[in-house]
């Protein structure tokens, strides 16, 4: 697998995993009872985006490593 292809595959995996991880542990203002004037009641109170980005990077790294091993050494490889 070439380097540009590996980068594209990793970024695709990263975004898919991010969208899967984003809803984890989110509490809306309505659920927590902390409404702020002028905001939507469904807006999250503490989204913890940095933590989710780190978890996404770790999970994506593991998934990409598994994919790379499959492509390089999997069936059909001489």
mmCIF file of the N, C-alpha and C atoms, coordinates in Angstrom:
data_MODEL
# 
_entry.id   MODEL 
# 
loop_
_atom_site.group_PDB 
_atom_site.id 
_atom_site.type_symbol 
_atom_site.label_atom_id 
_atom_site.label_alt_id 
_atom_site.label_comp_id 
_atom_site.label_asym_id 
_atom_site.label_entity_id 
_atom_site.label_seq_id 
_atom_site.pdbx_PDB_ins_code 
_atom_site.Cartn_x 
_atom_site.Cartn_y 
_atom_site.Cartn_z 
_atom_site.occupancy 
_atom_site.B_iso_or_equiv 
_atom_site.pdbx_formal_charge 
_atom_site.auth_seq_id 
_atom_site.auth_comp_id 
_atom_site.auth_asym_id 
_atom_site.auth_atom_id 
_atom_site.pdbx_PDB_model_num 
ATOM 1   N N  . UNK A 1 1  ? 0.862   -1.167  0.000  1.00 0.00 ? 1  UNK A N  1 
ATOM 2   C CA . UNK A 1 1  ? 0.000   0.000   0.000  1.00 0.00 ? 1  UNK A CA 1 
ATOM 3   C C  . UNK A 1 1  ? 0.907   1.228   0.000  1.00 0.00 ? 1  UNK A C  1 
ATOM 4   N N  . UNK A 1 2  ? 0.605   2.158   -0.865 1.00 0.00 ? 2  UNK A N  1 
ATOM 5   C CA . UNK A 1 2  ? 1.413   3.370   -0.951 1.00 0.00 ? 2  UNK A CA 1 
ATOM 6   C C  . UNK A 1 2  ? 1.097   4.311   0.221  1.00 0.00 ? 2  UNK A C  1 
ATOM 7   N N  . UNK A 1 3  ? 1.995   5.234   0.469  1.00 0.00 ? 3  UNK A N  1 
ATOM 8   C CA . UNK A 1 3  ? 1.820   6.173   1.589  1.00 0.00 ? 3  UNK A CA 1 
ATOM 9   C C  . UNK A 1 3  ? 0.581   7.056   1.422  1.00 0.00 ? 3  UNK A C  1 
ATOM 10  N N  . UNK A 1 4  ? 0.348   7.656   0.247  1.00 0.00 ? 4  UNK A N  1 
ATOM 11  C CA . UNK A 1 4  ? -0.878  8.456   0.118  1.00 0.00 ? 4  UNK A CA 1 
ATOM 12  C C  . UNK A 1 4  ? -2.153  7.638   0.340  1.00 0.00 ? 4  UNK A C  1 
ATOM 13  N N  . UNK A 1 5  ? -2.166  6.396   -0.149 1.00 0.00 ? 5  UNK A N  1 
ATOM 14  C CA . UNK A 1 5  ? -3.334  5.537   0.052  1.00 0.00 ? 5  UNK A CA 1 
ATOM 15  C C  . UNK A 1 5  ? -3.505  5.213   1.535  1.00 0.00 ? 5  UNK A C  1 
ATOM 16  N N  . UNK A 1 6  ? -2.411  4.953   2.235  1.00 0.00 ? 6  UNK A N  1 
ATOM 17  C CA . UNK A 1 6  ? -2.479  4.668   3.666  1.00 0.00 ? 6  UNK A CA 1 
ATOM 18  C C  . UNK A 1 6  ? -3.033  5.869   4.433  1.00 0.00 ? 6  UNK A C  1 
ATOM 19  N N  . UNK A 1 7  ? -2.612  7.069   4.065  1.00 0.00 ? 7  UNK A N  1 
ATOM 20  C CA . UNK A 1 7  ? -3.105  8.284   4.734  1.00 0.00 ? 7  UNK A CA 1 
ATOM 21  C C  . UNK A 1 7  ? -4.603  8.449   4.511  1.00 0.00 ? 7  UNK A C  1 
ATOM 22  N N  . UNK A 1 8  ? -5.042  8.230   3.277  1.00 0.00 ? 8  UNK A N  1 
ATOM 23  C CA . UNK A 1 8  ? -6.468  8.369   2.960  1.00 0.00 ? 8  UNK A CA 1 
ATOM 24  C C  . UNK A 1 8  ? -7.289  7.331   3.718  1.00 0.00 ? 8  UNK A C  1 
ATOM 25  N N  . UNK A 1 9  ? -6.814  6.100   3.763  1.00 0.00 ? 9  UNK A N  1 
ATOM 26  C CA . UNK A 1 9  ? -7.530  5.048   4.478  1.00 0.00 ? 9  UNK A CA 1 
ATOM 27  C C  . UNK A 1 9  ? -7.594  5.371   5.968  1.00 0.00 ? 9  UNK A C  1 
ATOM 28  N N  . UNK A 1 10 ? -6.465  5.816   6.555  1.00 0.00 ? 10 UNK A N  1 
ATOM 29  C CA . UNK A 1 10 ? -6.453  6.145   7.979  1.00 0.00 ? 10 UNK A CA 1 
ATOM 30  C C  . UNK A 1 10 ? -7.431  7.283   8.284  1.00 0.00 ? 10 UNK A C  1 
ATOM 31  N N  . UNK A 1 11 ? -7.418  8.327   7.477  1.00 0.00 ? 11 UNK A N  1 
ATOM 32  C CA . UNK A 1 11 ? -8.319  9.455   7.728  1.00 0.00 ? 11 UNK A CA 1 
ATOM 33  C C  . UNK A 1 11 ? -9.787  9.048   7.576  1.00 0.00 ? 11 UNK A C  1 
ATOM 34  N N  . UNK A 1 12 ? -10.068 8.171   6.624  1.00 0.00 ? 12 UNK A N  1 
ATOM 35  C CA . UNK A 1 12 ? -11.441 7.690   6.467  1.00 0.00 ? 12 UNK A CA 1 
ATOM 36  C C  . UNK A 1 12 ? -11.873 6.893   7.702  1.00 0.00 ? 12 UNK A C  1 
ATOM 37  N N  . UNK A 1 13 ? -10.998 6.005   8.160  1.00 0.00 ? 13 UNK A N  1 
ATOM 38  C CA . UNK A 1 13 ? -11.287 5.244   9.377  1.00 0.00 ? 13 UNK A CA 1 
ATOM 39  C C  . UNK A 1 13 ? -11.463 6.189   10.559 1.00 0.00 ? 13 UNK A C  1 
ATOM 40  N N  . UNK A 1 14 ? -10.594 7.212   10.665 1.00 0.00 ? 14 UNK A N  1 
ATOM 41  C CA . UNK A 1 14 ? -10.641 8.156   11.793 1.00 0.00 ? 14 UNK A CA 1 
ATOM 42  C C  . UNK A 1 14 ? -11.995 8.872   11.855 1.00 0.00 ? 14 UNK A C  1 
ATOM 43  N N  . UNK A 1 15 ? -12.484 9.355   10.711 1.00 0.00 ? 15 UNK A N  1 
ATOM 44  C CA . UNK A 1 15 ? -13.760 10.081  10.707 1.00 0.00 ? 15 UNK A CA 1 
ATOM 45  C C  . UNK A 1 15 ? -14.930 9.162   11.030 1.00 0.00 ? 15 UNK A C  1 
ATOM 46  N N  . UNK A 1 16 ? -14.903 7.944   10.521 1.00 0.00 ? 16 UNK A N  1 
ATOM 47  C CA . UNK A 1 16 ? -15.990 7.013   10.822 1.00 0.00 ? 16 UNK A CA 1 
ATOM 48  C C  . UNK A 1 16 ? -16.017 6.689   12.316 1.00 0.00 ? 16 UNK A C  1 
ATOM 49  N N  . UNK A 1 17 ? -14.838 6.456   12.887 1.00 0.00 ? 17 UNK A N  1 
ATOM 50  C CA . UNK A 1 17 ? -14.763 6.160   14.322 1.00 0.00 ? 17 UNK A CA 1 
ATOM 51  C C  . UNK A 1 17 ? -15.179 7.384   15.140 1.00 0.00 ? 17 UNK A C  1 
ATOM 52  N N  . UNK A 1 18 ? -14.792 8.577   14.704 1.00 0.00 ? 18 UNK A N  1 
ATOM 53  C CA . UNK A 1 18 ? -15.178 9.796   15.425 1.00 0.00 ? 18 UNK A CA 1 
ATOM 54  C C  . UNK A 1 18 ? -16.697 9.914   15.510 1.00 0.00 ? 18 UNK A C  1 
ATOM 55  N N  . UNK A 1 19 ? -17.383 9.682   14.388 1.00 0.00 ? 19 UNK A N  1 
ATOM 56  C CA . UNK A 1 19 ? -18.839 9.792   14.408 1.00 0.00 ? 19 UNK A CA 1 
ATOM 57  C C  . UNK A 1 19 ? -19.478 8.711   15.262 1.00 0.00 ? 19 UNK A C  1 
ATOM 58  N N  . UNK A 1 20 ? -18.801 7.590   15.433 1.00 0.00 ? 20 UNK A N  1 
ATOM 59  C CA . UNK A 1 20 ? -19.316 6.542   16.316 1.00 0.00 ? 20 UNK A CA 1 
ATOM 60  C C  . UNK A 1 20 ? -19.091 6.892   17.785 1.00 0.00 ? 20 UNK A C  1 
ATOM 61  N N  . UNK A 1 21 ? -18.009 7.617   18.085 1.00 0.00 ? 21 UNK A N  1 
ATOM 62  C CA . UNK A 1 21 ? -17.644 7.919   19.470 1.00 0.00 ? 21 UNK A CA 1 
ATOM 63  C C  . UNK A 1 21 ? -18.284 9.221   19.970 1.00 0.00 ? 21 UNK A C  1 
ATOM 64  N N  . UNK A 1 22 ? -18.625 10.135  19.096 1.00 0.00 ? 22 UNK A N  1 
ATOM 65  C CA . UNK A 1 22 ? -19.161 11.436  19.521 1.00 0.00 ? 22 UNK A CA 1 
ATOM 66  C C  . UNK A 1 22 ? -20.332 11.365  20.503 1.00 0.00 ? 22 UNK A C  1 
ATOM 67  N N  . UNK A 1 23 ? -21.296 10.474  20.338 1.00 0.00 ? 23 UNK A N  1 
ATOM 68  C CA . UNK A 1 23 ? -22.427 10.487  21.275 1.00 0.00 ? 23 UNK A CA 1 
ATOM 69  C C  . UNK A 1 23 ? -22.133 9.894   22.649 1.00 0.00 ? 23 UNK A C  1 
ATOM 70  N N  . UNK A 1 24 ? -20.980 9.287   22.859 1.00 0.00 ? 24 UNK A N  1 
ATOM 71  C CA . UNK A 1 24 ? -20.671 8.644   24.144 1.00 0.00 ? 24 UNK A CA 1 
ATOM 72  C C  . UNK A 1 24 ? -20.658 9.667   25.272 1.00 0.00 ? 24 UNK A C  1 
ATOM 73  N N  . UNK A 1 25 ? -21.463 9.465   26.282 1.00 0.00 ? 25 UNK A N  1 
ATOM 74  C CA . UNK A 1 25 ? -21.438 10.271  27.504 1.00 0.00 ? 25 UNK A CA 1 
ATOM 75  C C  . UNK A 1 25 ? -21.949 11.687  27.365 1.00 0.00 ? 25 UNK A C  1 
ATOM 76  N N  . UNK A 1 26 ? -22.672 11.987  26.311 1.00 0.00 ? 26 UNK A N  1 
ATOM 77  C CA . UNK A 1 26 ? -23.177 13.346  26.122 1.00 0.00 ? 26 UNK A CA 1 
ATOM 78  C C  . UNK A 1 26 ? -24.474 13.523  26.895 1.00 0.00 ? 26 UNK A C  1 
ATOM 79  N N  . UNK A 1 27 ? -24.528 14.601  27.665 1.00 0.00 ? 27 UNK A N  1 
ATOM 80  C CA . UNK A 1 27 ? -25.754 14.969  28.384 1.00 0.00 ? 27 UNK A CA 1 
ATOM 81  C C  . UNK A 1 27 ? -26.167 16.352  27.892 1.00 0.00 ? 27 UNK A C  1 
ATOM 82  N N  . UNK A 1 28 ? -27.434 16.466  27.544 1.00 0.00 ? 28 UNK A N  1 
ATOM 83  C CA . UNK A 1 28 ? -27.929 17.749  27.054 1.00 0.00 ? 28 UNK A CA 1 
ATOM 84  C C  . UNK A 1 28 ? -28.207 18.682  28.226 1.00 0.00 ? 28 UNK A C  1 
ATOM 85  N N  . UNK A 1 29 ? -28.405 19.946  27.896 1.00 0.00 ? 29 UNK A N  1 
ATOM 86  C CA . UNK A 1 29 ? -28.746 20.920  28.934 1.00 0.00 ? 29 UNK A CA 1 
ATOM 87  C C  . UNK A 1 29 ? -30.093 20.566  29.562 1.00 0.00 ? 29 UNK A C  1 
ATOM 88  N N  . UNK A 1 30 ? -30.968 20.028  28.758 1.00 0.00 ? 30 UNK A N  1 
ATOM 89  C CA . UNK A 1 30 ? -32.289 19.637  29.269 1.00 0.00 ? 30 UNK A CA 1 
ATOM 90  C C  . UNK A 1 30 ? -32.155 18.497  30.286 1.00 0.00 ? 30 UNK A C  1 
ATOM 91  N N  . UNK A 1 31 ? -31.321 17.510  29.980 1.00 0.00 ? 31 UNK A N  1 
ATOM 92  C CA . UNK A 1 31 ? -31.138 16.370  30.879 1.00 0.00 ? 31 UNK A CA 1 
ATOM 93  C C  . UNK A 1 31 ? -30.451 16.774  32.182 1.00 0.00 ? 31 UNK A C  1 
ATOM 94  N N  . UNK A 1 32 ? -29.488 17.679  32.092 1.00 0.00 ? 32 UNK A N  1 
ATOM 95  C CA . UNK A 1 32 ? -28.743 18.054  33.291 1.00 0.00 ? 32 UNK A CA 1 
ATOM 96  C C  . UNK A 1 32 ? -29.418 19.173  34.077 1.00 0.00 ? 32 UNK A C  1 
ATOM 97  N N  . UNK A 1 33 ? -30.413 19.828  33.495 1.00 0.00 ? 33 UNK A N  1 
ATOM 98  C CA . UNK A 1 33 ? -31.123 20.897  34.189 1.00 0.00 ? 33 UNK A CA 1 
ATOM 99  C C  . UNK A 1 33 ? -30.368 22.206  34.237 1.00 0.00 ? 33 UNK A C  1 
ATOM 100 N N  . UNK A 1 34 ? -29.368 22.368  33.379 1.00 0.00 ? 34 UNK A N  1 
ATOM 101 C CA . UNK A 1 34 ? -28.552 23.588  33.357 1.00 0.00 ? 34 UNK A CA 1 
ATOM 102 C C  . UNK A 1 34 ? -28.804 24.357  32.059 1.00 0.00 ? 34 UNK A C  1 
ATOM 103 N N  . UNK A 1 35 ? -29.991 24.903  31.906 1.00 0.00 ? 35 UNK A N  1 
ATOM 104 C CA . UNK A 1 35 ? -30.298 25.677  30.709 1.00 0.00 ? 35 UNK A CA 1 
ATOM 105 C C  . UNK A 1 35 ? -29.644 27.028  30.769 1.00 0.00 ? 35 UNK A C  1 
ATOM 106 N N  . UNK A 1 36 ? -29.055 27.427  29.650 1.00 0.00 ? 36 UNK A N  1 
ATOM 107 C CA . UNK A 1 36 ? -28.497 28.771  29.537 1.00 0.00 ? 36 UNK A CA 1 
ATOM 108 C C  . UNK A 1 36 ? -29.364 29.552  28.568 1.00 0.00 ? 36 UNK A C  1 
ATOM 109 N N  . UNK A 1 37 ? -29.648 30.774  28.913 1.00 0.00 ? 37 UNK A N  1 
ATOM 110 C CA . UNK A 1 37 ? -30.505 31.622  28.099 1.00 0.00 ? 37 UNK A CA 1 
ATOM 111 C C  . UNK A 1 37 ? -29.915 31.783  26.695 1.00 0.00 ? 37 UNK A C  1 
ATOM 112 N N  . UNK A 1 38 ? -30.747 31.587  25.671 1.00 0.00 ? 38 UNK A N  1 
ATOM 113 C CA . UNK A 1 38 ? -30.325 31.796  24.287 1.00 0.00 ? 38 UNK A CA 1 
ATOM 114 C C  . UNK A 1 38 ? -29.688 30.584  23.629 1.00 0.00 ? 38 UNK A C  1 
ATOM 115 N N  . UNK A 1 39 ? -29.662 29.446  24.313 1.00 0.00 ? 39 UNK A N  1 
ATOM 116 C CA . UNK A 1 39 ? -29.097 28.240  23.713 1.00 0.00 ? 39 UNK A CA 1 
ATOM 117 C C  . UNK A 1 39 ? -30.182 27.185  23.566 1.00 0.00 ? 39 UNK A C  1 
ATOM 118 N N  . UNK A 1 40 ? -29.897 26.225  22.709 1.00 0.00 ? 40 UNK A N  1 
ATOM 119 C CA . UNK A 1 40 ? -30.840 25.135  22.493 1.00 0.00 ? 40 UNK A CA 1 
ATOM 120 C C  . UNK A 1 40 ? -30.816 24.185  23.690 1.00 0.00 ? 40 UNK A C  1 
ATOM 121 N N  . UNK A 1 41 ? -31.963 23.724  24.177 1.00 0.00 ? 41 UNK A N  1 
ATOM 122 C CA . UNK A 1 41 ? -31.973 22.811  25.316 1.00 0.00 ? 41 UNK A CA 1 
ATOM 123 C C  . UNK A 1 41 ? -31.288 21.474  25.019 1.00 0.00 ? 41 UNK A C  1 
ATOM 124 N N  . UNK A 1 42 ? -31.179 21.121  23.739 1.00 0.00 ? 42 UNK A N  1 
ATOM 125 C CA . UNK A 1 42 ? -30.530 19.866  23.377 1.00 0.00 ? 42 UNK A CA 1 
ATOM 126 C C  . UNK A 1 42 ? -29.023 19.976  23.227 1.00 0.00 ? 42 UNK A C  1 
ATOM 127 N N  . UNK A 1 43 ? -28.466 21.186  23.426 1.00 0.00 ? 43 UNK A N  1 
ATOM 128 C CA . UNK A 1 43 ? -27.021 21.370  23.295 1.00 0.00 ? 43 UNK A CA 1 
ATOM 129 C C  . UNK A 1 43 ? -26.305 20.661  24.444 1.00 0.00 ? 43 UNK A C  1 
ATOM 130 N N  . UNK A 1 44 ? -25.151 20.041  24.166 1.00 0.00 ? 44 UNK A N  1 
ATOM 131 C CA . UNK A 1 44 ? -24.439 19.328  25.230 1.00 0.00 ? 44 UNK A CA 1 
ATOM 132 C C  . UNK A 1 44 ? -23.848 20.286  26.266 1.00 0.00 ? 44 UNK A C  1 
ATOM 133 N N  . UNK A 1 45 ? -23.804 19.824  27.515 1.00 0.00 ? 45 UNK A N  1 
ATOM 134 C CA . UNK A 1 45 ? -23.214 20.654  28.564 1.00 0.00 ? 45 UNK A CA 1 
ATOM 135 C C  . UNK A 1 45 ? -21.691 20.541  28.559 1.00 0.00 ? 45 UNK A C  1 
ATOM 136 N N  . UNK A 1 46 ? -21.146 19.343  28.490 1.00 0.00 ? 46 UNK A N  1 
ATOM 137 C CA . UNK A 1 46 ? -19.696 19.138  28.418 1.00 0.00 ? 46 UNK A CA 1 
ATOM 138 C C  . UNK A 1 46 ? -19.398 18.088  27.348 1.00 0.00 ? 46 UNK A C  1 
ATOM 139 N N  . UNK A 1 47 ? -19.063 18.512  26.135 1.00 0.00 ? 47 UNK A N  1 
ATOM 140 C CA . UNK A 1 47 ? -18.874 17.550  25.057 1.00 0.00 ? 47 UNK A CA 1 
ATOM 141 C C  . UNK A 1 47 ? -17.565 16.742  25.153 1.00 0.00 ? 47 UNK A C  1 
ATOM 142 N N  . UNK A 1 48 ? -16.553 17.208  25.887 1.00 0.00 ? 48 UNK A N  1 
ATOM 143 C CA . UNK A 1 48 ? -15.266 16.515  26.062 1.00 0.00 ? 48 UNK A CA 1 
ATOM 144 C C  . UNK A 1 48 ? -14.664 16.098  24.720 1.00 0.00 ? 48 UNK A C  1 
ATOM 145 N N  . UNK A 1 49 ? -14.517 17.061  23.813 1.00 0.00 ? 49 UNK A N  1 
ATOM 146 C CA . UNK A 1 49 ? -14.062 16.775  22.456 1.00 0.00 ? 49 UNK A CA 1 
ATOM 147 C C  . UNK A 1 49 ? -12.603 16.329  22.406 1.00 0.00 ? 49 UNK A C  1 
ATOM 148 N N  . UNK A 1 50 ? -11.741 16.872  23.260 1.00 0.00 ? 50 UNK A N  1 
ATOM 149 C CA . UNK A 1 50 ? -10.332 16.472  23.246 1.00 0.00 ? 50 UNK A CA 1 
ATOM 150 C C  . UNK A 1 50 ? -10.189 15.005  23.637 1.00 0.00 ? 50 UNK A C  1 
ATOM 151 N N  . UNK A 1 51 ? -10.895 14.582  24.667 1.00 0.00 ? 51 UNK A N  1 
ATOM 152 C CA . UNK A 1 51 ? -10.858 13.178  25.077 1.00 0.00 ? 51 UNK A CA 1 
ATOM 153 C C  . UNK A 1 51 ? -11.382 12.274  23.963 1.00 0.00 ? 51 UNK A C  1 
ATOM 154 N N  . UNK A 1 52 ? -12.452 12.692  23.316 1.00 0.00 ? 52 UNK A N  1 
ATOM 155 C CA . UNK A 1 52 ? -13.020 11.886  22.234 1.00 0.00 ? 52 UNK A CA 1 
ATOM 156 C C  . UNK A 1 52 ? -12.082 11.828  21.039 1.00 0.00 ? 52 UNK A C  1 
ATOM 157 N N  . UNK A 1 53 ? -11.355 12.909  20.758 1.00 0.00 ? 53 UNK A N  1 
ATOM 158 C CA . UNK A 1 53 ? -10.380 12.899  19.665 1.00 0.00 ? 53 UNK A CA 1 
ATOM 159 C C  . UNK A 1 53 ? -9.229  11.948  19.983 1.00 0.00 ? 53 UNK A C  1 
ATOM 160 N N  . UNK A 1 54 ? -8.790  11.922  21.233 1.00 0.00 ? 54 UNK A N  1 
ATOM 161 C CA . UNK A 1 54 ? -7.716  11.000  21.620 1.00 0.00 ? 54 UNK A CA 1 
ATOM 162 C C  . UNK A 1 54 ? -8.168  9.542   21.535 1.00 0.00 ? 54 UNK A C  1 
ATOM 163 N N  . UNK A 1 55 ? -9.359  9.253   22.011 1.00 0.00 ? 55 UNK A N  1 
ATOM 164 C CA . UNK A 1 55 ? -9.892  7.886   21.936 1.00 0.00 ? 55 UNK A CA 1 
ATOM 165 C C  . UNK A 1 55 ? -10.070 7.489   20.473 1.00 0.00 ? 55 UNK A C  1 
ATOM 166 N N  . UNK A 1 56 ? -10.554 8.410   19.654 1.00 0.00 ? 56 UNK A N  1 
ATOM 167 C CA . UNK A 1 56 ? -10.727 8.146   18.230 1.00 0.00 ? 56 UNK A CA 1 
ATOM 168 C C  . UNK A 1 56 ? -9.391  7.824   17.570 1.00 0.00 ? 56 UNK A C  1 
ATOM 169 N N  . UNK A 1 57 ? -8.350  8.559   17.921 1.00 0.00 ? 57 UNK A N  1 
ATOM 170 C CA . UNK A 1 57 ? -7.031  8.321   17.349 1.00 0.00 ? 57 UNK A CA 1 
ATOM 171 C C  . UNK A 1 57 ? -6.498  6.947   17.738 1.00 0.00 ? 57 UNK A C  1 
ATOM 172 N N  . UNK A 1 58 ? -6.677  6.565   18.987 1.00 0.00 ? 58 UNK A N  1 
ATOM 173 C CA . UNK A 1 58 ? -6.209  5.253   19.436 1.00 0.00 ? 58 UNK A CA 1 
ATOM 174 C C  . UNK A 1 58 ? -6.971  4.114   18.757 1.00 0.00 ? 58 UNK A C  1 
ATOM 175 N N  . UNK A 1 59 ? -8.281  4.210   18.729 1.00 0.00 ? 59 UNK A N  1 
ATOM 176 C CA . UNK A 1 59 ? -9.096  3.161   18.110 1.00 0.00 ? 59 UNK A CA 1 
ATOM 177 C C  . UNK A 1 59 ? -8.806  3.085   16.608 1.00 0.00 ? 59 UNK A C  1 
ATOM 178 N N  . UNK A 1 60 ? -8.669  4.234   15.967 1.00 0.00 ? 60 UNK A N  1 
ATOM 179 C CA . UNK A 1 60 ? -8.373  4.253   14.533 1.00 0.00 ? 60 UNK A CA 1 
ATOM 180 C C  . UNK A 1 60 ? -7.007  3.658   14.237 1.00 0.00 ? 60 UNK A C  1 
ATOM 181 N N  . UNK A 1 61 ? -6.044  3.904   15.108 1.00 0.00 ? 61 UNK A N  1 
ATOM 182 C CA . UNK A 1 61 ? -4.719  3.318   14.923 1.00 0.00 ? 61 UNK A CA 1 
ATOM 183 C C  . UNK A 1 61 ? -4.759  1.803   14.972 1.00 0.00 ? 61 UNK A C  1 
ATOM 184 N N  . UNK A 1 62 ? -5.512  1.255   15.906 1.00 0.00 ? 62 UNK A N  1 
ATOM 185 C CA . UNK A 1 62 ? -5.637  -0.200  16.020 1.00 0.00 ? 62 UNK A CA 1 
ATOM 186 C C  . UNK A 1 62 ? -6.352  -0.771  14.787 1.00 0.00 ? 62 UNK A C  1 
ATOM 187 N N  . UNK A 1 63 ? -7.436  -0.138  14.373 1.00 0.00 ? 63 UNK A N  1 
ATOM 188 C CA . UNK A 1 63 ? -8.172  -0.612  13.204 1.00 0.00 ? 63 UNK A CA 1 
ATOM 189 C C  . UNK A 1 63 ? -7.336  -0.501  11.933 1.00 0.00 ? 63 UNK A C  1 
ATOM 190 N N  . UNK A 1 64 ? -6.592  0.603   11.800 1.00 0.00 ? 64 UNK A N  1 
ATOM 191 C CA . UNK A 1 64 ? -5.745  0.765   10.614 1.00 0.00 ? 64 UNK A CA 1 
ATOM 192 C C  . UNK A 1 64 ? -4.627  -0.269  10.609 1.00 0.00 ? 64 UNK A C  1 
ATOM 193 N N  . UNK A 1 65 ? -4.039  -0.549  11.754 1.00 0.00 ? 65 UNK A N  1 
ATOM 194 C CA . UNK A 1 65 ? -2.983  -1.565  11.827 1.00 0.00 ? 65 UNK A CA 1 
ATOM 195 C C  . UNK A 1 65 ? -3.522  -2.927  11.399 1.00 0.00 ? 65 UNK A C  1 
ATOM 196 N N  . UNK A 1 66 ? -4.715  -3.267  11.852 1.00 0.00 ? 66 UNK A N  1 
ATOM 197 C CA . UNK A 1 66 ? -5.326  -4.538  11.456 1.00 0.00 ? 66 UNK A CA 1 
ATOM 198 C C  . UNK A 1 66 ? -5.592  -4.559  9.950  1.00 0.00 ? 66 UNK A C  1 
ATOM 199 N N  . UNK A 1 67 ? -6.087  -3.454  9.413  1.00 0.00 ? 67 UNK A N  1 
ATOM 200 C CA . UNK A 1 67 ? -6.332  -3.367  7.972  1.00 0.00 ? 67 UNK A CA 1 
ATOM 201 C C  . UNK A 1 67 ? -5.031  -3.483  7.183  1.00 0.00 ? 67 UNK A C  1 
ATOM 202 N N  . UNK A 1 68 ? -3.998  -2.799  7.627  1.00 0.00 ? 68 UNK A N  1 
ATOM 203 C CA . UNK A 1 68 ? -2.709  -2.827  6.931  1.00 0.00 ? 68 UNK A CA 1 
ATOM 204 C C  . UNK A 1 68 ? -2.115  -4.235  6.936  1.00 0.00 ? 68 UNK A C  1 
ATOM 205 N N  . UNK A 1 69 ? -2.191  -4.910  8.070  1.00 0.00 ? 69 UNK A N  1 
ATOM 206 C CA . UNK A 1 69 ? -1.686  -6.284  8.154  1.00 0.00 ? 69 UNK A CA 1 
ATOM 207 C C  . UNK A 1 69 ? -2.467  -7.183  7.203  1.00 0.00 ? 69 UNK A C  1 
ATOM 208 N N  . UNK A 1 70 ? -3.774  -7.001  7.136  1.00 0.00 ? 70 UNK A N  1 
ATOM 209 C CA . UNK A 1 70 ? -4.596  -7.808  6.232  1.00 0.00 ? 70 UNK A CA 1 
ATOM 210 C C  . UNK A 1 70 ? -4.203  -7.551  4.763  1.00 0.00 ? 70 UNK A C  1 
ATOM 211 N N  . UNK A 1 71 ? -3.997  -6.288  4.421  1.00 0.00 ? 71 UNK A N  1 
ATOM 212 C CA . UNK A 1 71 ? -3.659  -5.957  3.038  1.00 0.00 ? 71 UNK A CA 1 
ATOM 213 C C  . UNK A 1 71 ? -2.269  -6.480  2.671  1.00 0.00 ? 71 UNK A C  1 
ATOM 214 N N  . UNK A 1 72 ? -1.312  -6.354  3.567  1.00 0.00 ? 72 UNK A N  1 
ATOM 215 C CA . UNK A 1 72 ? 0.063   -6.745  3.265  1.00 0.00 ? 72 UNK A CA 1 
ATOM 216 C C  . UNK A 1 72 ? 0.286   -8.247  3.344  1.00 0.00 ? 72 UNK A C  1 
ATOM 217 N N  . UNK A 1 73 ? -0.346  -8.922  4.302  1.00 0.00 ? 73 UNK A N  1 
ATOM 218 C CA . UNK A 1 73 ? -0.049  -10.333 4.549  1.00 0.00 ? 73 UNK A CA 1 
ATOM 219 C C  . UNK A 1 73 ? -1.264  -11.246 4.432  1.00 0.00 ? 73 UNK A C  1 
ATOM 220 N N  . UNK A 1 74 ? -2.391  -10.706 4.019  1.00 0.00 ? 74 UNK A N  1 
ATOM 221 C CA . UNK A 1 74 ? -3.620  -11.497 3.983  1.00 0.00 ? 74 UNK A CA 1 
ATOM 222 C C  . UNK A 1 74 ? -3.695  -12.437 2.800  1.00 0.00 ? 74 UNK A C  1 
ATOM 223 N N  . UNK A 1 75 ? -4.862  -13.012 2.601  1.00 0.00 ? 75 UNK A N  1 
ATOM 224 C CA . UNK A 1 75 ? -5.027  -13.956 1.499  1.00 0.00 ? 75 UNK A CA 1 
ATOM 225 C C  . UNK A 1 75 ? -4.808  -13.275 0.144  1.00 0.00 ? 75 UNK A C  1 
ATOM 226 N N  . UNK A 1 76 ? -4.229  -14.011 -0.758 1.00 0.00 ? 76 UNK A N  1 
ATOM 227 C CA . UNK A 1 76 ? -3.957  -13.469 -2.072 1.00 0.00 ? 76 UNK A CA 1 
ATOM 228 C C  . UNK A 1 76 ? -2.618  -12.783 -2.193 1.00 0.00 ? 76 UNK A C  1 
ATOM 229 N N  . UNK A 1 77 ? -1.856  -12.730 -1.097 1.00 0.00 ? 77 UNK A N  1 
ATOM 230 C CA . UNK A 1 77 ? -0.541  -12.126 -1.108 1.00 0.00 ? 77 UNK A CA 1 
ATOM 231 C C  . UNK A 1 77 ? 0.489   -13.219 -1.386 1.00 0.00 ? 77 UNK A C  1 
ATOM 232 N N  . UNK A 1 78 ? 1.337   -13.015 -2.396 1.00 0.00 ? 78 UNK A N  1 
ATOM 233 C CA . UNK A 1 78 ? 2.337   -14.058 -2.710 1.00 0.00 ? 78 UNK A CA 1 
ATOM 234 C C  . UNK A 1 78 ? 3.379   -14.223 -1.646 1.00 0.00 ? 78 UNK A C  1 
# 
